[in-house]
Amino acid sequence: MGRMTLITGGERRRRWSDEDRARILAAIEAPRAVVAEVARREDICTSLVYRWRQEARNAVRAPGFAPVVIEDANPPPRSVAAASEPEFGVIVVDVKEARVRIGSNAPPALVAATLKALRP
């Protein structure tokens, strides 16, 4: 026979700690893991596991602030030789009158958010 959880008192729901949630979410991300099997092993509803996973993904995608460097509107002209050489370690995106430069050490999430914000 299966395991039974008896909840007494006014509280009718189990409370999952952040550590338990992280452990369960890590288990479903393992190679060849099946959400239903992990949920059954942990005695939890599969829909709750899916909700936790969606909440975790949304938390990662949450917008944040990034430093912005505004360059001089009239930069000094570069020489013809320098203009033909690419700038290494910098992504340059021209959108209408704006030019955005993203350094090579920028976190991938920041690059993705910047490019998504520039989409027309």
C-alpha positions as CSV (number, residue, x, y, z in Angstrom):
1,M,0.0,0.0,0.0
2,G,1.2,3.6,-0.7
3,R,2.4,6.1,1.8
4,M,-0.2,8.3,3.4
5,T,0.3,11.8,4.9
6,L,-2.0,12.8,7.7
7,I,-2.3,16.6,8.1
8,T,-3.8,17.7,11.4
9,G,-4.8,21.1,12.6
10,G,-6.0,24.1,10.7
11,E,-3.4,24.0,7.9
12,R,-4.4,21.7,5.1
13,R,-1.5,22.1,2.8
14,R,2.1,21.0,3.0
15,R,4.8,23.6,2.9
16,W,7.9,22.9,0.8
17,S,11.1,24.6,1.8
18,D,13.2,26.3,-0.9
19,E,15.8,23.6,-0.5
20,D,13.2,20.9,-1.2
21,R,11.9,22.7,-4.2
22,A,15.5,23.2,-5.6
23,R,16.2,19.5,-5.0
24,I,13.0,18.4,-6.8
25,L,13.6,20.8,-9.7
26,A,17.2,19.6,-10.0
27,A,15.9,16.0,-10.2
28,I,13.6,16.7,-13.1
29,E,16.4,18.5,-15.0
30,A,18.6,15.4,-14.8
31,P,19.1,13.5,-18.1
32,R,16.3,11.2,-19.0
33,A,14.3,12.3,-15.9
34,V,10.5,12.0,-16.1
35,V,8.5,14.6,-14.2
36,A,5.8,12.1,-13.3
37,E,8.3,9.6,-11.8
38,V,10.1,12.3,-9.8
39,A,6.7,13.6,-8.5
40,R,5.5,10.2,-7.6
41,R,8.8,9.5,-5.7
42,E,8.5,12.8,-3.8
43,D,4.8,12.3,-3.2
44,I,3.8,15.5,-4.9
45,C,1.4,16.4,-7.7
46,T,3.0,16.8,-11.1
47,S,1.2,20.0,-11.8
48,L,2.9,21.6,-8.7
49,V,6.3,20.5,-10.1
50,Y,5.5,22.1,-13.4
51,R,4.3,25.3,-11.7
52,W,7.5,25.5,-9.6
53,R,9.6,25.0,-12.8
54,Q,7.7,27.8,-14.6
55,E,8.1,30.1,-11.6
56,A,11.8,29.4,-11.5
57,R,12.1,30.2,-15.2
58,N,10.1,33.4,-14.8
59,A,12.4,34.5,-12.0
60,V,15.4,34.1,-14.2
61,R,13.8,36.1,-16.9
62,A,12.9,38.9,-14.6
63,P,14.0,42.3,-15.9
64,G,16.7,44.1,-14.1
65,F,18.8,47.3,-14.5
66,A,22.0,47.5,-16.5
67,P,24.5,50.3,-16.6
68,V,24.3,52.4,-19.7
69,V,27.2,54.3,-21.2
70,I,26.2,57.2,-23.5
71,E,28.8,58.0,-26.0
72,D,29.5,61.5,-27.4
73,A,27.0,62.2,-30.2
74,N,29.9,63.3,-32.5
75,P,32.8,61.0,-31.9
76,P,36.1,61.8,-33.5
77,P,36.3,60.2,-37.0
78,R,38.4,57.1,-37.2
79,S,41.0,56.7,-39.9
80,V,40.0,54.6,-42.9
81,A,42.3,51.8,-41.8
82,A,40.9,51.8,-38.3
83,A,37.3,52.0,-39.6
84,S,37.8,48.8,-41.6
85,E,39.2,46.8,-38.7
86,P,36.6,45.1,-36.5
87,E,36.4,45.8,-32.8
88,F,37.1,42.6,-31.0
89,G,35.3,41.7,-27.8
90,V,32.4,44.2,-28.6
91,I,29.0,43.6,-30.1
92,V,27.8,46.7,-31.9
93,V,24.1,47.0,-32.8
94,D,22.8,50.0,-34.8
95,V,19.1,50.7,-34.5
96,K,17.9,53.8,-36.3
97,E,19.8,56.7,-34.6
98,A,21.1,54.6,-31.7
99,R,24.2,52.5,-31.4
100,V,24.5,49.9,-28.6
101,R,27.8,48.3,-27.8
102,I,27.9,45.2,-25.6
103,G,31.2,44.1,-24.1
104,S,32.4,40.6,-24.4
105,N,32.3,40.2,-20.6
106,A,28.5,41.0,-20.4
107,P,26.4,38.2,-18.9
108,P,24.4,36.2,-21.5
109,A,21.1,37.1,-19.8
110,L,22.0,40.8,-20.2
111,V,22.9,40.4,-23.9
112,A,19.6,38.6,-24.5
113,A,17.5,41.2,-22.6
114,T,19.2,44.0,-24.5
115,L,18.6,42.5,-27.9
116,K,15.1,41.7,-27.0
117,A,14.5,45.3,-25.9
118,L,15.8,46.6,-29.2
119,R,13.4,44.4,-31.2
120,P,10.9,46.6,-33.2
